[in-house]
Amino acid sequence: MADRMLQFVRLDQRLPEKRKADLRREDFDEIYKAFDPEGAKTQASRCSQCGVPFCSVHCPLNNNIPDWLKLTAEGRLEEAYEVASATNTFPEICGRICPQDRLCEGNCVIEKDFGSVTIGSVEKYITDTAWENGWVKAPKPRRELAQSVGIIGAGPGGLAAAERLRMRGYQVHVYDRYDRVGGLMIYGIPNFKLEKEVVLRRWKQFEEGGIHFHLNVAVGRDITLAELREKHDAVLVATGVYKARDMAAPGIGLDGIVPALDYLTASNRVGLGETVPAMESGALNAAGKRVVVIGGGDTAMDCVRTAVRQGATSVTCLYRRDKANMPGSMREVHHAEEEGVSFEWLGAPEAFLGDGKVNAVRAHRMHLGLPDASGRQQVEPIAGSSFTLPADLVIMALGFDPEDLPKAFEEPALPVTRWGTLKVNHRTMMTDLPGVFAAGDIVRGASLVVWAIRDGRDAAEQMHGYIQQKTAALAVAAE
């Protein structure tokens, strides 16, 4: 047994060893090394075992964090994994990419003056150990059911729902327009945050469990939503949001101005061993270029840190608010600063300069004004404050909006909100089309992987209830 908990009074917070910035700039490997067993036990023992654990309260999945920290501190790792995986379909992924500084760790009650428990790193250590020891099992049900479900989208929300429904015995079919499973976890998140084998091994495991994947299949092009409704007892739409937000400004159509997702996807495909013409031509390659990334979220941080690794001569992040108001993880900002990224705070683009191809961004300084209805300070341009940033490649990381799914799916009756997200009954997670459910970013807007997992798991429960009710009603009608 381990020493008693509450060791934060004598033990300092310690993350796993982080590779030096000059070394990690040279490759796309994850930047943190793995916890050693003693280090993980020691850090887990710092937990204060709160009666009301705010780390769990502020986790979208309400993970039983104090429980698996205590089990880790006691060296009972298989039990710790069982507890961690009971509420989270992908703890090894959340341990790597969740913004713990805004969620669980940021709400740890011992954070002030003592430093929060390193929850994410311990979670990663638990699950990686579970994979190494064969404790992670394919989702095989105790009994098979005749009913089938169709899931559109193989991202975190769709996969979380697929795993839950398969465990109940349903015949699960997942349709995705891309050639690999994982969605943005594969193509949108760089390797230095999430190595792709971590996602790909889940794909293999889910196939072993009997989940059927139909890849390179676009709903509306290769099969219609109406056909899926005919084939399956219930359908889940978990497509995520992929449409890049744009802005209106002089010169926005110049060559060398690219959407963030196109840029990140090209880099990730190269990392997966593919030949990408746009990388070879230099269109989506930052090597030898002056790069300006516009935006302040996690996607912008992924872009600036990717550009550094591709060999950009300079990388600048242009964001219209100050550092304290950045929507992205402060930990990611710190990593970027260590790796040599420059930040232009309180700056917004007003025009893009160049003759056919961009060569500079003209921007102006912004002033933070009074808070708006959401509580965030409004931004206003300062007259006569223009400045110019040289740029050979401009990456637009302004966020993502939903695609027009009623048109894409050839289903005009599919209801949407004024923001273009799918409209659902938030109690049942079903759209106005009977048996068609929706979950994840396509309902809530661009958000975190952990929220998509939560929504996918919740949707699976609602789909199960709907199918069981439907089956019972048909049985009564047949009598």
N, C-alpha and C positions, 0 to 999 in steps of 0.2 A: 504493500500500500504506500501511496505517496504521503509526503508531509501534508499537514492540514492546508486548506485553501487560504485565501486572503494574504498571499505572500507579497502583494504589491507594496506593503509597508516596508519591506526590506529588499525587494528585487525590482530593478528598473525594467522598464519596457525595452524589449530587444526584438527587432525584426530579424528574419534570416539574413545572412550576409548578402549584401548587394554588390554586384560587379561594378568595378570602377567605370566612370563615365567614358573615359577615353577608350576602354576596351569594348564596352557595349555599343558604342557608336559604329563599330566595325562589322557587326552582325545583327541578325534578327532573333537571337536566342533570348529566352526569358531573362529578365534582369536580376531576379532574386534566385539565389541558390535554395535548395531544399533545407528545411529545418532538420537538424540532427535529432534523434529520439530524445536525448536529455534536454536539449534546448526547447523542444515542443512541450515536454512535460513541465519544465520550469516555468515557461511563459503561461501555460494553461493554469498553473497553480496560483497565478496572480489574481484570478477571478474572485470577486467578493461574494459570489453566490447570493445575489440579491433576492429578497422575497418577491419583489416585483421587478423583474429584469428588463430594464429599458432597452437593452440590446435586442431582446426578442420582440419587444413591443414595436421597435422601429425597423425590424426586418420585415419586408413584404411577405415573406413566407412564414413568419412567426416561428423561426427555427428555435429549437430547445437548446440554445447556446450554452447556458450554464451547465446543463446536464452533460453535454459532450466535452466541455472543457474539464469538468471534474473527472470524467472517465479517462480522458487523455492524461491528466495529471497522475492518475493511479495506474497508468500503463495498460488500461483495458481498451485497446484500440479497436478491436473488432466490435465491441459493444458501442464504442463512440461512433463508429461508422454507421451502425444500425440506427442509432438515434439521429445522426445527421441526415441520413438518406430517407428517414421516415417522412420528413416534411419537404425535402428538396430533391428533385429529380437529378440535378447536376451539381452536387456540392463542390466537385473538383473544379468546375468552371466558375461558379460564384466566388470561390476562394481566391480565384485569380483576377477576375475582372469587375466584381462588385465595387462600387465606390464606398468601401467600408468607412472611410473618414466622414461620409455624409450620413451613413445609416447606422449599423450596429456599433462600430468602434467610436463613431462620433457622438453616440449617446451613452457610452459606457460611464457609469456613475463615478468611477475612479479616475476619469480622464484628467480632471483639473489637478495640476501640480504633480501627479503621479504617472500620467501617461496611460492611455487605455490598454486593455488586453488586446494582444495581436490576434484578433478573432479570425480574420481572413487567412492568415498564414497557417494557423493551426488547422483550420478547415481543409485547406489544400493538403497539408501534411497527412491528415487522417485519411482522406480519400485516395491520395496517391499510394499510401501504404496499403489500403484496401485492394487497390488494383494489383499491386505487386504480389499480394498474398492470395489472390483469387477469391476475395470475399464479395466482389461485385458480381451479381448474378444477372443473367438475362431475364427479361420479364415474361416468365412462363406461368400461365394460369393453372389453377388446380383442375378446372374443367373448361371445356370449350363450349362456347355459345354459337348458335347458328346465325345470329344477327351480325351485321357488319356496319362499320362506320367509315366514312371518307373524311380525310383531313387534308385541307388545302394549305400547304406551306410546311416545310421541314425545318423551320427555325425553332427557337427554344420553346415557344408557346405550343406549336403543333406537336413537337416531340414529347413535351411533358404530358399533353393530353393523350397522345398515342400510347405512352407507357402505362398510364393509369387505366385506360380502357382495355389494353391488352391483358393487364393483370386481372381484370374482371372476366376475361375469357372471350371478348369480342374479336371478330376478324377485322383487323385494322389495316387500312390502306391509306398511305400518305402520298400525296401528289405534289411535286415541286417542279418548277420550270427550269431549275438549275441542274447541273450534272453531279452535284455532291449534296449530301445532307448536312444541314447546319445553318443555312441562311447567312445572316450577317456574322455569326460566330466563325464561319469559314472565310467569307469573302470581305467582311467589313472590319474585322479586328485583327491588327497585326500580330505576328508571331511573338514579338517581344512581350506581349501581354497574355497571349493565349496560343500556345503551340498547337498546330492543327491536328497532331496525332491525338491530342486530348479529346477533340470532337469526333474524329474519325473512328476511334475505338468504340464510342457509343453507338455509332451507326452500325458497325459490325455486330455489336452485342444485341441491338434491337432486332436486327435481321435474324439472329440466332433464336430470339424469342418469338419469332413468327410474325413480326410486323412487316408488311409488304410495302416496298418503296417503288413508286413510279416516277422516275426522274426524267428530266427533259420533257415534261408534260405540262403545258400551259393551259389552264382552264380558260375557255373562250377561243383557243386556237386548236388544241388537240382533242378537247372534250368540253362539253358545256356543263354548266351548273345543273341544268335540268337533267342531263344524263346521269350525273353523279347522284342526284336525289332519287332517281329511279333505281340505281344500283345499290344504294346503301340505305340503311334504316335511319341514319342521321348523318349530317355533314357539318364539319367545323371549318370555318374560314379563319385561318391564322397566317395571313400573308405578310404581316408586317407593313411598314411604310417605306417605300424606296424612292419616291419622287423627290428629287433635289429641289429645295427652295432656291429661287433665283431672286435677282434684284434688278431694278431698272436704273441704269446709269450709262452715261456716254462711254462708248468703247466696249461695252459688255460682250459684244460678239467677236472680239479679236481672238485670233489664234493664241493658244497658250493660257487661256482661262478655262479651267476644267472643274467639273463637279467632284467633290471629295470622294464619293463612293466609287466613281470610275477610276480615280487615282488609286484608292486603296485596293480595289478588286484586282487591278492589273498587277500591283505589287504582290498581293497574296497568291495570285495564280502563278507568278514566277516562282514564288517560294514553294509551291506545290509541284514544281518541275515542268510547268507548261512553257511553251513559247508564245509570247504575247507581242504581236506586231507593234502595238502602240508603245510598248516599252523599248523595243529595239529601234524604233524610229525616233525615239526621244520625246514623243508627244505626251506620254505619261511617266516620264522618267526625270527625276530631279538632278541627276548627275551633272555636275559642273554648272549648275544654274543658280541664280538668285531667286529664291522662293518666297512668296508672300502667301500666307494662309489667312483667310478672312473668316472669323468666327471665334467663339470662346468656349465651346462645349468639348466633350470627350472626343468627338470625331475630329475636331480641330487639333487636339493634342496628338491623336493617332497620326494625323497628316504631317505635323511638323516633325515628329520623331521619326517617321518613315523617311522624310526628305533628308534628314541628317544622315541616316544609314545608307541612303542611296548616293551620298557624296555631293550634296548641294554645297555651293561655295558660301552661301549665307541663307539662313532661314529666319523669317520674321512672322510673328503672329500679330495680326491687326484686329483689335477688339474694341468695340465702341464704349464699353463700360470699364470700370477699374478692376483690379485684381480681386478685391473683396466681393465683387458682384458676378464673378465668372460662374456660369452654370456647371462647368466641368469640375472634376475632382482636383482639389488642391494638391494632392499627392502627385497626380499626373503633371500638373504645372511645374512642381518642384523637379520631377525627373527631367522634364524638357529643359528647364533652366540649367540643370547640371550638364546636359548634353550639348549646350551651346546655342539654344534657341533664344532669339531676342524677342521681347514683347513690346508692342506699341499700345499702351493702355489708352483708353479714352480717345480712340481714333476710329473714324469711319470712312470708307471709300466714297468719293464723290465722282470719280471718273477713272477710266483706264486708258492709258496713253500708248501710242504705238502706230506704226504704219503697216497694217495687215496683221502684225504680230505684237503682242503686248511687250512693252519694255519698261513700264513704270505704272505705279498706282498713285493717283493724286488723292489725298485724304484730307480731312479737316478734324480739328480737335472738338471733343464733345464735352458738354457740361452736364453733370448729374443734377437733376432738379428734384421736384417733390415726388413722393411715391404715387403710383397710380392705384387703380382698384385692386390689383393683385398684391400690392405692397412693395413692388420693385420701383426704384427711383427711375423717373423718366429721363431720357437723354435728349439734349438739345445741342445743335451745332453752335460753335463759337465763331462769330463773324471775323473774317480776315485771318483765320488760323490755318490756312492750307499748308500742307507739306507734301513732299514727294518721296516715294519709296521705289528704288530701282527693282525691277522684277522681270525675269524671263519666264517664270511659271507662276500663275496665280491659281490657288486652289480655293474654291468656294465651299466652306463648311458652315452653311447657314441653317442646317437642319433639314428635316425630311417631312414631306406631306404625303397623304394617301393618294394612290392612283385612283382613277375613275373605275371602280370595280363593277358597277352596274353595266357600264359599256363594255369593259374588258370581258366580263363573264357572260355577256349577252343575256342579262337578266335585269330588265328595267324595273322590276318590282322589288329589287333588293334595296332596302331603305338606307339612306345616308343622312348624316347630320349636316349642318351648315359648314362644318369644317372638312367634309368629305369622308370622315370616318364612318364605319358601319353603325347603324342605330340598332341597339338591342334593348330588350327588357333586362334591366340590370339585376333583377332577381333571378331570372331563369337563364340569362345570357343567350336567349334565342332572338333571332330577327323576326320580322313580320312574316317571313316565309316559314311555314311549319317544318320543323325538323332541321332547319339551318341555323346553326349557332355561330358565334364569332367571339374571338378572344385575342388578347395581346394588343400590340400597337395599332392594329387596324381598328380597334375600338377606342383605346385611350389616347392615341396619338403617340408620337415617337417617345419612347421611354427606355427603361433599363431591362436587361435580360432577366433579372430576378423578378420583375413584375410580369413579364411574359410567362415565366414558369408558373407563377402563382395563378395567373389567369387561365393558363392551359389546364392546370390541375382542377381548378374550380369548374371550368367548362366540362371537363370529363365527367364530373359528378352530376352535373345537370343533364348531360346527354344520356348518362346511364338511367337517371330517373325518368326521362322522357321515353326512352326505348322500352323500359319495363312497363310503364303505364300504357303505352301503345300496344305492346304485346298482350297485356292483360285485357285491354278493351277488345282486341281482335278475338281472343279466346272466348270472352263472354258473348260476343256477337255470333260466334260459330256454334254455340250451344243451342 
